[in-house]
Amino acid sequence: MRHLALVVLTMAVVAADAAVLDDCDSLATLGLPPSGCAVTQVPGRIGQAWQFAWADNSGNVAVITGLRGSAAWDAADGISFWVKGDGSIQLGCLEIIANAAYSKRYAYTFRIDSTAWTQHIVRWADMAPEFANPAMVDPRIDPASSTPPSQIESIRFYKWYYWGTVPAHTYAIDDIQLVDTIAPDTRDLRPVGDPLARVKARLVAGQPVSVVTMGDSLTDVRHQAQASTNTSWPAYLEQRLEFATASDVTITNVAVGGNMTPHGVVLMQRWLPTLPQPDLVIILFGYNDVDGVGNGTTLEMLMKDAVRRVRAATNGASDILLINNIPDKADGDARPYVPAAILAAATAENAGIADTYALFTAQTDAVRETWYYDAVHINSAGQGSVAGVVEAVLLASGSGTTTSGGTTTGGTTTSGTGTTGGTTTGGAATSGGTTGGAGGGSSSSSSGNDVGCGRGGGVAAAIGVGLMLALGLRRNRG
């Protein structure tokens, strides 16, 4: 990502230009919740620290610091703080409220699996947007943006509703400071050529393929539309790809019903520790964003920001495919700005694109009626149709060299939202070298409808995709 640098240091010396915002030696500066989190003082890295013991399922419980932006914050690149975890796989979250209306919200997630004091350093510009609404006209907190740090209303430790059920966990916080200078990550991780060349090549070669699917209730297997029939388009896609190729395909579905695009980005740390560099990340968001955003400009911005952050988090090693949404059963093509915004984001960031919107809107009302579980969610036939479009994109022939151009400046290592692992120094950055041509496979068509599929670089193929469901298609591996 061109503007992403998060640094995690263990027992490091804080830079001399850091200004202490709160030494955490007193609870008097905190706004304490009436329940859900027990806040106590414990021995800190130096002096005392705040310890937060979150109760089981304690979402929407906030511990509010007394920190508020000032002109001095605009002169700093970001903040730092120290964390001591409980050794669990749970996450902590620092949230920033950047206006009085609470419509500009940003989040930084951090792991608590270390019981040693660990310093987190985060640039203002790298705080992930947490909300989809017209107020978020710029995804960054930055002195040059519409959201300068001096306008920050509140810093809190908090997990908003989209985190869902969170088990009990504990962590301590110490020494929150301003940091004047934090080197940005200036890498341009956009691939050159076919953005899906690497994963296509693995499928052609019969190599194992790992996939992460990010999304909302259209993808979440726990939603009744999927749970009622124990089906989902990621499950169908896994079966179809294994039937059509010699690859062992493993799809990890991390979708959470009700989530917007920014929520999926904030929650990446849930899967990055175990899947730091999947071969492919598929993103199907947009429906919930539309209710909050109401326009294509902000949706495009959020999608581009998501692609950049996923690439930065995987150090450019993962191919990315955007699915350009599914219309309401009743709406048909009433909101064409949705797929247009997602396509524009894919084009700008050179990500793959799967045009499910075209398939659904091309159907007659009578056919489309059979693809829905309710007015919004799709049934097994609709799920199979989505899987068919994605399969066709991944099995479409193509070739190209995938590199990540640009120059890297500043070394970063992180366990928070954004980049993961590794240290980068000056010089050209690459993300996996050269991959050969990809192709093979086929897609059956029972409806004869043409579906635009292809990549965000401007290439699209018209591929007939039908309703071939994946049940029973898994290859016998003996």
Secondary structure, 3 states (H helix, E strand, C coil): CCCCCEEEEECCCCCCCCEEEECCCCCCCCECCCCCEEEEEEECCCCEEEEEEECCCCCCCEEECCCCCCHHHHCCCEEEEEEECCCCCCEEEEEEECCCCCCCEEEEEEECCCCCCEEEEEEHHHCEECCCCCCCCCCCCCCCCCCCHHHCCEEEEECCHHHCCCCCEEEEEEEEEEECCCCCCCCCCCECCCCCHHHHHHHHHCCCEEEEEEECCCCCCCCHHHHCCCCCHHHHHHHHHHHHCCCCEEEEECCCCCCCHHHHHHHHHHCCCCCCCCCEEEEECCHHHHHHHCCHHHHHHHHHHHHHHHHHHCCCCCEEEEECCCCCCCCCCCCCHHHHHHHHHHHHHCCEEECHHHHHHHCCHHHHHCCECCCCCECHHHHHHHHHHHHHHHHCCEEEECCECCECCCCCCCCECCCCCCCCCCCECCCCCEEEEECCCCCCCCCCCEEEEEECCCCEEEEECCCCCCCCCCCCCC
